[in-house]
Each structure stands twice: as C-alpha cells, then as structure tokens.
Amino acid sequence: MAAFEDLPEGCIAAILSRTTPLDAGRLSLVSKNFHSASDFDDVWNSFLTSSGSQFIDSIISHSPSLAKIPTKKALFMALCDHPVIIDNGRKSFQLHKKSGKKCYMLAARSLEISWRSHEQFFNWWTSMPESRLAV
C-alpha cells in the first residue's frame, strides 16, 4: 500500500478517470489520497464527456439549474438521479450511475408502431396528465 501513498494525487486522478464511476467511488475508500483524487473535476469530467462535451452542454441547456452545480461529480450525480426532459418532451435523459452510460426514456407517441391508428389494437392511446413525457 505504501507505493500508492507515494503517488501524486494528479496521477491517481488520471488513473481513476480511466475507470468507471463505480470503480472511482470504490477506490475512493482505499486511502485519503484516493479519496481526495476521486473528487477531482477531471475525473468526473472524463465520465461526463465520454459521449462528447457538446452533448452534455446541450443537456444542461434543457435544465438551467444543472449549470449552477458547483462540481463535475455533483453534476454527474444529478444527471444520474434526476432525468432531464429533452426533444420537446418526447424523451428523457439520464446517466447510469454505475457505468456512466447514457439512458433514454422515449414517450410512447414518439414510437412508430404499426397499426397504431387502428382502434382495435390501440384503444389505450389516451393522454395521461401525470405522465412525465409529452403525450
């Protein structure tokens, strides 16, 4: 363990940024240096920008409160815990907490379903005001 204690925090942060969010969280329990390095914005920025920084910027533009979040780690957690409604209410977006992968939920009306206009097959196609997505 002493060999890890001798590594600079920046080096540990570079290592953590090449893992997954789950691993970064687990490794933060190894030592004080790992814990400190796991809070670096560069680590969490690597998880956020794996799909492109412009993509994350466009997601943040849909929810202005996300722009006020002070750290990249807090932004990552917010995008995991609170889906963002996008595409004129036809989709929601969030990040998977363990892997950092993108997750989408699609509104049923945005799907192309064969025979959807035929009453015999889709008589349940009514608006639900409590739905989180536009219908």
C-alpha positions as CSV (number, residue, x, y, z in Angstrom):
1,M,0.0,0.0,0.0
2,A,2.9,2.3,0.6
3,A,3.6,2.5,-3.1
4,F,0.2,4.0,-3.7
5,E,0.7,6.6,-0.9
6,D,3.7,7.9,-2.7
7,L,1.8,8.6,-6.0
8,P,0.8,12.3,-6.5
9,E,-2.9,12.9,-6.4
10,G,-2.9,14.1,-10.0
11,C,-1.5,10.7,-11.1
12,I,-4.2,8.8,-9.0
13,A,-6.8,11.1,-10.6
14,A,-5.6,10.2,-14.1
15,I,-5.9,6.5,-13.2
16,L,-9.4,6.9,-11.7
17,S,-10.5,8.8,-14.8
18,R,-9.8,5.7,-16.9
19,T,-12.1,3.5,-14.8
20,T,-15.8,3.7,-14.3
21,P,-17.8,5.9,-11.9
22,L,-18.5,2.8,-9.8
23,D,-14.8,2.0,-9.6
24,A,-13.9,5.6,-8.8
25,G,-16.3,5.5,-5.9
26,R,-15.0,2.2,-4.6
27,L,-11.3,3.2,-5.0
28,S,-12.0,6.4,-3.0
29,L,-12.3,4.2,0.0
30,V,-8.7,2.8,-0.4
31,S,-6.9,5.8,1.2
32,K,-7.0,9.5,1.8
33,N,-5.1,10.2,-1.4
34,F,-7.5,8.1,-3.4
35,H,-10.5,9.8,-1.7
36,S,-9.1,13.3,-2.5
37,A,-8.2,12.4,-6.1
38,S,-11.7,10.9,-6.7
39,D,-13.2,14.3,-6.1
40,F,-11.1,16.0,-8.8
41,D,-13.2,17.6,-11.5
42,D,-11.0,16.0,-14.2
43,V,-12.1,12.5,-13.0
44,W,-15.8,13.2,-13.3
45,N,-15.4,15.3,-16.4
46,S,-14.0,12.2,-18.1
47,F,-17.2,10.3,-17.2
48,L,-19.4,13.2,-18.4
49,T,-17.6,13.9,-21.6
50,S,-17.2,10.3,-22.7
51,S,-20.1,11.0,-25.0
52,G,-18.8,14.4,-26.0
53,S,-18.8,17.7,-24.1
54,Q,-21.2,19.4,-26.6
55,F,-23.7,16.7,-25.8
56,I,-23.6,17.4,-22.1
57,D,-23.7,21.1,-22.8
58,S,-26.9,20.6,-24.8
59,I,-28.4,18.5,-21.9
60,I,-27.5,21.3,-19.5
61,S,-29.2,23.8,-21.7
62,H,-32.5,21.9,-21.2
63,S,-32.2,22.3,-17.4
64,P,-30.6,25.6,-16.4
65,S,-30.4,24.5,-12.8
66,L,-27.8,22.0,-13.8
67,A,-25.4,24.8,-14.9
68,K,-25.3,26.1,-11.3
69,I,-24.0,22.8,-9.9
70,P,-20.5,23.6,-8.5
71,T,-18.6,20.3,-9.2
72,K,-18.4,17.8,-12.0
73,K,-19.0,15.0,-9.5
74,A,-22.2,16.7,-8.3
75,L,-23.3,17.3,-11.9
76,F,-22.7,13.6,-12.7
77,M,-24.8,12.5,-9.7
78,A,-27.6,15.0,-10.6
79,L,-27.7,13.6,-14.1
80,C,-28.0,10.1,-12.6
81,D,-30.7,10.9,-10.1
82,H,-32.8,13.4,-12.0
83,P,-33.8,12.7,-15.6
84,V,-33.8,15.7,-17.9
85,I,-36.7,16.1,-20.4
86,I,-35.4,16.7,-23.9
87,D,-36.6,16.7,-27.5
88,N,-39.7,18.8,-26.9
89,G,-40.9,16.5,-24.2
90,R,-40.6,13.3,-26.2
91,K,-37.6,11.9,-24.4
92,S,-35.9,12.0,-21.0
93,F,-32.2,11.6,-20.5
94,Q,-30.1,10.5,-17.6
95,L,-26.8,8.8,-16.9
96,H,-26.4,5.3,-15.5
97,K,-24.7,5.7,-12.1
98,K,-22.5,2.6,-12.2
99,S,-21.3,2.8,-15.8
100,G,-21.8,6.4,-16.8
101,K,-23.6,5.3,-20.0
102,K,-26.5,7.3,-21.4
103,C,-30.1,6.2,-20.7
104,Y,-33.1,7.4,-22.6
105,M,-36.8,7.0,-22.0
106,L,-39.0,7.5,-25.0
107,A,-42.6,8.8,-25.0
108,A,-44.9,6.2,-26.5
109,R,-46.2,8.7,-29.1
110,S,-42.7,9.1,-30.5
111,L,-42.5,5.5,-31.4
112,E,-43.5,4.3,-34.9
113,I,-46.0,1.4,-34.2
114,S,-47.7,-0.5,-37.0
115,W,-51.4,-0.3,-36.9
116,R,-51.3,2.4,-34.1
117,S,-54.2,4.3,-35.6
118,H,-56.5,1.2,-35.6
119,E,-58.8,1.3,-32.6
120,Q,-59.0,-2.5,-32.3
121,F,-55.3,-2.7,-31.4
122,F,-54.5,0.6,-29.6
123,N,-57.6,1.8,-27.7
124,W,-55.4,2.6,-24.7
125,W,-53.8,5.5,-26.5
126,T,-55.2,8.2,-24.2
127,S,-53.4,11.2,-22.7
128,M,-52.3,10.8,-19.1
129,P,-51.8,14.1,-17.3
130,E,-49.5,12.5,-14.8
131,S,-47.1,11.3,-17.5
132,R,-43.6,12.8,-17.2
133,L,-43.3,12.9,-21.0
134,A,-45.4,14.8,-23.6
135,V,-48.2,12.7,-25.0
